[in-house]
Amino acid sequence: MGSFFKYQPLCIFLFVIFLFTKSTQGFAQQSANDTIPTQAIIYGGDTMTYTTMPTVFIYPEHNKKGRNNNYGASKKAEWTRLRNAIYVTFPYAKRTSYIINDINKHLAHVTDEHVRKVYLKSREKELRKEFTTPLTNLSYYQGRILMKLINRETGNNCYNIIKDYKGAFTARVYQTVAFFFEGNLKQPYDRAGDDLEIEQIVQEIERLYGYKS
């Protein structure tokens, strides 16, 4: 399978480089007070610690028809491929939502179009330098999954994101290129329907690594 960035500069996801930046993760600071407040309930005259357990999701087995069944093996391989792609691309989707919020905050009160363009150009240069190499290694399949995840994290499809930052013409160009790679920048994210398996895997990642939706 070819590299996702094989056909530069008309690759579908060049804009992703523009959206990504380094983000400093916040760390919880320890309190100077040793006392740790907890919830409690009174049961039978005794005070007991009360804890809310995280939601546990139970999914059907992906190889229902047996380990030696061709259909079951094929389905399991397909699911494993999807899971691996999500594990690779989900951090980039999270970064996208962070940087979009950061850019929007910075430009919220900028009315001068020239100042806006200078700022976006400076960010683009910085982000190209930082993320061109890792994103070059994405496959076409991983790129399509990344577009899905960006929609999940930002609430907007990739076409509209490009349109907002680069203009309608550029968005149409990228959409045309995406078509040739069997992709669609306007694809929706249906967490309860067609994209249920993606959603299940994302929730698994969020539980394991402490991501917050």
Residue pairs with C-beta under 8 A, 6 or more apart in sequence:
1 139
1 140
1 141
2 139
2 140
3 136
3 137
3 138
3 139
4 11
4 12
4 13
4 135
4 136
4 137
4 138
4 139
4 140
4 142
4 143
5 11
5 13
5 14
5 132
5 135
5 136
5 138
7 177
8 14
10 173
10 177
11 177
12 143
12 174
12 177
12 178
12 181
12 183
12 185
13 135
13 138
13 143
13 146
13 147
14 174
15 158
15 161
15 162
15 165
15 166
15 174
16 92
16 96
16 131
16 135
16 146
16 150
17 124
17 127
17 128
17 131
17 132
17 135
18 120
18 123
18 124
18 127
18 128
18 165
18 166
19 95
19 96
19 99
19 100
19 127
19 161
19 165
20 92
20 95
20 96
20 99
20 127
20 130
20 131
20 135
21 95
21 98
21 99
21 102
21 123
21 126
21 127
21 130
22 130
23 95
23 98
23 99
38 49
38 50
38 51
39 49
39 50
39 51
39 52
40 47
40 48
40 49
40 50
41 47
41 48
41 50
42 48
54 207
57 200
57 203
57 204
59 200
62 72
62 75
62 76
62 79
63 69
63 72
63 73
63 75
63 76
64 72
65 71
65 72
66 72
67 73
79 197
81 141
82 145
82 197
82 198
82 201
83 201
85 139
85 141
85 142
85 145
86 145
86 149
86 198
86 201
86 202
86 205
87 201
87 205
88 138
88 142
89 138
89 142
89 145
89 146
89 149
90 149
90 202
90 205
90 211
92 135
92 146
92 149
93 146
93 149
93 150
93 152
93 153
94 153
94 211
96 150
96 153
96 154
97 150
97 153
97 154
99 127
100 154
100 161
103 120
103 123
103 165
106 119
107 116
107 119
110 116
110 119
120 165
138 146
140 181
140 182
140 183
143 181
143 183
144 181
144 182
144 183
145 198
147 157
147 158
147 183
147 184
147 185
147 187
148 187
148 189
148 195
148 198
149 198
149 202
150 157
150 158
150 161
151 157
151 158
151 187
151 188
151 189
152 189
152 191
152 195
152 198
152 199
152 202
154 161
157 185
157 186
157 187
157 188
157 189
158 174
158 185
158 186
159 171
159 174
159 175
159 185
159 186
160 171
160 186
162 170
162 171
162 174
162 185
163 170
163 171
171 185
174 185
175 184
175 185
175 186
178 184
178 185
189 195
189 198
190 196
191 198
191 199
192 199
205 211
206 212
206 213
